[in-house]
Amino acid sequence: MAEESDLERTEPASSRRLEQAREEGQVPRSREIGAFLILMVSAGAFWMVGGWMMHRTSAILRRGLSFDGQSLRDPQFMVTRFADIALDALLSFGPFIMALIVAAVVSPFFLGSWNFSFKALAPDLQRLDPLKGMTRIVSWSGLLELVKGVAKSALIGGVAVAVLWSERGDLLALFGQTVDVGLSSAGRLISYSFLVIVLSMLLIVALDVPFQLWQYHDKLKMTKEEVRQESKEMEGNPEVKGRIRSLQREAARRRMMSVVPAADVIVTNPTHFAVALAYKNGMAAPKVLAKGMGEIARKIRTIGAENAVPMLEAPPLARALYRHAELDQEIPSALYAAVAEVLAYVYQLANWRRQGGNYPMPPRDIPVPADLVPEVVNG
């Protein structure tokens, strides 16, 4: 049962899955929004400038059908006349066509934004598979589209019948009007009827947009296994990340051990902690070159012994340096006095090695602020 649950698409699509879908050209679409905007712009244009457009069309027709005998003798007359009429028609209907183009371009913004994807343009022979085409037709999605198409036709047809029935008196009156008055009345009736029918499509858009969004996100749902796999890909495989961290720690240890020979002194616990310090000319305060506990502390002491680095057992100071001092950083100011005693001993030891004399006694009970000494077990 657990395996079946992991394979069921029950999880919402992640942001990465949605982005991948956009790259593949999969975005929520509603044809009803585009159709509604184009028809609405057409209806509005006819309502506002329908009379002017009909007047311009009538003028173009009269001009195109009127000519004199002299013009017929000119071989270029028909070409010139056609070019003039085409230009007039373009100027007359150009703004209307541009408005339709803008409506078609703007419509995708109602469900997101434009989306350009070359992957969607790539040829896919599976789209030509008749069996898969039949599967899409008889699928639940195809059935829903069929129901939606029937409902849309019934709604628009019903509204159209209702509008025509309400305007039946004006329609019958057209037969008794002159041509000019009849054309004007017919234009008004067509514009009004068209506008009302288009407005009825708002109900279709209001139902289709939520449905398309639900269908889009439902199609992109992920299984629990896909969510886990994506999380591993985004955040990295835990085993691989652990291995990388282990390698990084090992490299850091090697770098740290490589500078132990340059230390001036190694402060020990004596066995659990070890901190290598250096104080050279130009330093504002002693610096921590290496530190560690357990096995790392043992390696620091071993390398120090091999390179004749002085060592001093000072358990409280070693624990305080390990806890509060950072690698390759100066020691805390609260430990200046304690470390100064250690360095004084180191200088005395170096002087004894050069000149001989009495062996310097290592300092005992080096004062360390109590709040800097961590409690340790078996330390």
C-alpha positions in Angstrom: 0.0 0.0 0.0 2.9 2.4 0.8 4.4 1.7 -2.6 1.1 2.4 -4.4 0.7 5.6 -2.4 4.2 6.8 -3.5 3.3 6.2 -7.1 0.0 8.1 -7.0 0.1 11.7 -8.1 -1.2 13.4 -5.0 1.4 16.1 -4.4 1.0 19.6 -5.9 3.6 20.6 -8.5 6.7 22.2 -7.1 8.1 25.5 -8.4 10.8 23.6 -10.3 8.2 21.4 -11.9 6.2 24.4 -13.0 9.3 26.1 -14.4 10.2 23.0 -16.4 6.6 22.8 -17.7 6.9 26.4 -18.9 10.2 25.6 -20.6 8.4 22.8 -22.5 5.6 25.2 -23.5 3.1 23.8 -21.0 1.2 26.8 -19.6 -2.5 27.2 -18.6 -4.5 28.3 -21.6 -8.1 29.2 -22.1 -9.3 29.7 -25.6 -12.5 31.2 -24.3 -10.6 34.3 -23.0 -9.0 34.9 -26.4 -12.3 34.4 -28.2 -14.2 36.6 -25.8 -11.6 39.5 -26.0 -11.6 39.4 -29.8 -15.3 39.3 -30.1 -15.7 42.0 -27.4 -13.3 44.3 -29.3 -15.2 43.6 -32.5 -18.6 44.3 -30.9 -17.3 47.5 -29.2 -15.8 48.7 -32.5 -19.0 48.0 -34.4 -21.0 49.8 -31.7 -18.9 52.9 -31.7 -17.7 53.2 -35.4 -20.0 50.8 -37.2 -21.9 53.6 -39.0 -18.7 55.3 -40.1 -17.2 52.0 -41.3 -20.4 51.3 -43.3 -20.2 54.8 -44.8 -16.6 54.3 -45.8 -17.4 50.9 -47.2 -20.2 52.3 -49.3 -17.9 55.1 -50.6 -15.3 52.6 -51.5 -17.8 50.5 -53.4 -19.2 53.5 -55.3 -15.7 54.6 -56.2 -14.7 51.1 -57.4 -17.8 50.8 -59.6 -17.7 54.2 -61.1 -15.5 54.9 -64.1 -15.6 56.9 -67.4 -14.9 55.9 -71.0 -11.7 57.9 -71.1 -10.2 55.9 -68.2 -10.9 52.6 -69.9 -8.4 53.5 -72.6 -5.5 53.7 -70.1 -3.8 50.2 -69.6 -2.8 51.2 -66.1 -6.2 52.3 -65.0 -7.3 49.1 -63.3 -4.0 48.7 -61.5 -4.1 52.3 -60.2 -7.8 52.1 -59.3 -7.2 48.8 -57.4 -4.2 50.2 -55.5 -6.3 53.3 -54.5 -9.2 51.2 -53.3 -7.0 48.8 -51.4 -5.3 51.7 -49.6 -8.6 53.3 -48.7 -9.8 49.9 -47.4 -6.6 49.5 -45.4 -7.0 53.0 -43.8 -10.6 52.3 -43.1 -10.2 48.9 -41.5 -6.6 49.2 -40.2 -7.5 50.5 -36.7 -10.1 47.8 -36.3 -7.7 45.1 -37.4 -5.0 46.4 -35.1 -7.4 46.4 -32.2 -8.1 42.7 -32.9 -4.4 41.9 -33.0 -3.8 43.7 -29.6 -6.7 41.7 -28.1 -5.3 38.4 -29.3 -1.8 39.3 -28.0 -3.0 40.5 -24.6 -5.3 37.6 -23.8 -2.5 35.2 -22.5 -1.8 37.7 -19.7 -5.1 36.8 -18.0 -3.7 33.4 -17.2 -0.1 34.4 -16.5 2.1 35.9 -19.3 3.6 35.2 -22.7 5.6 32.0 -22.9 8.2 31.4 -25.7 9.4 27.8 -25.9 11.4 26.3 -28.8 10.7 22.8 -27.3 7.1 23.3 -28.1 8.0 23.9 -31.8 10.1 20.8 -32.0 8.5 18.1 -34.2 6.9 15.3 -32.3 5.8 12.2 -34.4 3.8 10.9 -31.5 1.3 13.7 -32.2 0.6 12.0 -35.5 -0.2 8.7 -33.9 -3.9 8.0 -34.7 -4.3 5.6 -31.8 -3.1 8.3 -29.3 -5.3 10.8 -31.1 -8.4 8.5 -30.6 -7.3 8.0 -26.9 -7.4 11.8 -26.4 -10.8 12.1 -28.1 -12.4 9.4 -25.9 -10.6 10.5 -22.7 -12.3 12.3 -19.8 -10.7 15.5 -21.0 -12.2 15.0 -24.5 -15.6 14.3 -22.9 -15.4 17.4 -20.8 -14.5 19.5 -23.9 -17.5 18.0 -25.7 -19.8 18.9 -22.8 -18.3 22.4 -22.7 -18.8 22.9 -26.4 -22.4 21.7 -26.3 -23.1 24.0 -23.3 -21.5 27.0 -24.9 -23.5 26.5 -28.1 -26.7 26.1 -26.1 -26.0 29.3 -24.1 -25.0 31.5 -27.1 -27.8 30.1 -29.2 -30.3 30.7 -26.5 -29.1 34.3 -25.9 -29.2 34.9 -29.7 -32.7 33.7 -30.0 -33.8 35.7 -27.0 -32.2 38.9 -28.4 -33.8 38.4 -31.9 -37.2 37.7 -30.3 -37.0 40.8 -28.3 -36.1 42.9 -31.4 -38.6 41.2 -33.7 -40.6 44.4 -34.0 -37.6 46.4 -35.3 -36.6 43.5 -37.6 -40.0 43.5 -39.2 -40.0 47.3 -39.5 -36.9 47.1 -41.7 -39.1 46.0 -44.6 -41.0 49.3 -44.6 -38.0 51.6 -44.4 -35.9 53.3 -47.2 -32.5 51.9 -48.1 -30.5 54.5 -46.2 -32.7 54.3 -43.1 -32.9 50.5 -43.3 -29.1 50.2 -43.5 -28.7 52.4 -40.4 -31.3 50.5 -38.4 -29.9 47.2 -39.5 -26.4 48.3 -38.4 -27.7 49.3 -35.0 -29.6 46.0 -34.5 -26.6 44.0 -35.6 -24.2 45.9 -33.3 -26.6 45.7 -30.3 -27.3 42.0 -30.8 -23.7 41.1 -31.3 -22.7 43.0 -28.2 -25.3 41.3 -26.0 -24.4 37.8 -27.4 -20.7 38.4 -26.7 -21.4 39.6 -23.2 -23.1 36.3 -22.5 -19.7 34.7 -23.1 -18.6 36.2 -19.8 -20.3 33.3 -18.0 -18.4 30.8 -20.2 -15.1 32.6 -19.4 -15.9 32.6 -15.7 -16.4 28.9 -15.7 -13.6 28.0 -18.1 -10.7 29.8 -16.5 -10.9 28.1 -13.1 -11.4 24.8 -14.8 -8.3 25.3 -17.0 -6.2 26.3 -14.0 -7.4 23.2 -12.1 -6.8 20.9 -15.0 -3.3 22.3 -15.6 -2.1 21.9 -12.0 -3.8 18.5 -11.7 -1.9 17.3 -14.8 1.4 18.5 -13.3 0.8 16.8 -9.9 3.8 14.7 -8.6 4.1 11.5 -6.8 5.8 11.4 -3.4 8.7 9.6 -4.9 9.2 12.4 -7.5 9.1 15.0 -4.7 11.7 13.1 -2.8 13.9 12.7 -5.9 13.6 16.4 -6.8 14.5 17.3 -3.2 17.6 15.2 -3.5 18.5 16.8 -6.8 18.0 20.3 -5.5 19.6 19.9 -2.1 22.1 17.1 -3.0 22.1 13.5 -2.1 22.7 13.2 1.7 25.4 10.5 1.2 27.2 12.6 -1.4 27.0 15.7 0.7 28.3 13.8 3.7 31.2 12.5 1.7 32.0 16.0 0.4 31.9 17.4 4.0 34.2 14.6 5.1 36.7 15.4 2.3 36.5 19.1 3.1 37.2 18.4 6.8 40.1 16.1 5.9 41.6 18.8 3.6 41.2 21.4 6.3 43.0 19.1 8.8 45.8 18.6 6.4 46.2 22.3 5.9 46.1 22.8 9.6 48.7 20.1 10.3 51.0 21.6 7.7 51.4 24.8 9.7 52.1 23.2 13.1 55.9 23.2 12.6 55.7 27.0 12.4 54.1 27.3 15.8 56.0 28.9 18.8 54.3 26.7 21.4 51.7 24.0 21.8 49.5 24.3 24.8 48.1 20.9 25.9 45.6 19.4 28.3 47.8 17.2 28.3 46.1 14.5 26.3 42.6 15.6 25.3 43.3 19.1 23.9 46.1 20.8 22.0 46.4 24.3 20.6 49.3 25.5 18.5 50.1 29.2 18.9 52.4 31.6 17.0 53.6 35.1 17.7 55.8 36.7 15.1 57.0 40.3 14.6 54.2 42.4 13.2 51.4 40.5 14.9 49.1 42.5 17.1 48.4 39.4 19.3 49.2 35.7 19.2 47.4 33.7 16.6 46.0 30.1 16.6 47.6 28.0 13.9 46.0 24.7 14.8 43.7 23.2 17.5 42.0 19.9 18.1 40.9 17.3 20.6 41.3 13.6 20.9 43.0 12.1 17.9 43.6 15.5 16.2 45.3 16.7 19.5 47.5 13.7 19.4 48.6 14.4 15.8 49.3 18.0 16.7 51.5 16.9 19.6 53.3 14.3 17.4 54.0 16.8 14.6 55.2 19.3 17.2 57.5 16.8 18.8 59.0 15.9 15.4 59.7 19.6 14.7 61.0 20.5 18.2 58.0 22.8 18.9 57.9 23.6 22.7 54.9 22.1 24.6 53.4 23.3 27.8 50.8 21.5 29.9 48.2 24.0 31.0 44.8 22.3 31.0 42.5 25.3 31.8 44.3 27.4 29.2 44.2 24.7 26.6 40.4 24.2 27.1 39.8 27.9 27.0 41.8 28.4 23.8 40.1 25.4 22.1 36.6 26.7 23.0 37.0 30.5 22.4 39.9 30.9 19.9 39.3 30.4 16.1 41.7 29.0 13.6 44.0 31.5 11.9 42.6 34.2 14.2 44.1 36.2 17.1 43.3 34.9 20.6 40.6 36.6 22.7 41.9 39.6 24.6 40.7 38.0 27.9 43.5 35.4 27.4 46.3 37.9 26.7 47.8 37.7 30.2 47.7 33.9 30.4 49.3 33.5 26.9 51.9 36.1 27.8 53.2 33.9 30.6 53.4 31.0 28.2 55.3 33.0 25.6 57.7 34.3 28.3 58.5 30.7 29.2 59.0 29.9 25.5 61.5 32.8 25.1 63.3 31.7 28.2 63.5 28.2 26.9 64.8 29.4 23.5 67.4 31.5 25.3 68.5 28.5 27.4 68.9 26.4 24.2 71.2 29.0 22.7 73.2 30.1 25.8 72.7 27.3 28.4 72.5 28.0 32.1 69.7 27.1 34.4 66.7 25.3 32.8 63.7 27.6 33.0 60.8 26.3 35.1 57.5 26.0 33.3 54.8 28.3 34.7 52.2 26.6 37.0 48.6 27.6 37.7 48.4 30.1 34.9 45.5 32.4 35.7 42.5 31.9 33.3 39.2 33.7 33.7 36.7 31.1 35.1 34.0 32.0 32.6 36.3 31.0 29.7 37.1 27.5 31.0 34.6 25.0 29.8 33.7 22.0 31.9 35.0 18.7 30.6 34.6 15.1 31.5 37.8 13.0 32.0 39.7 16.0 30.7 
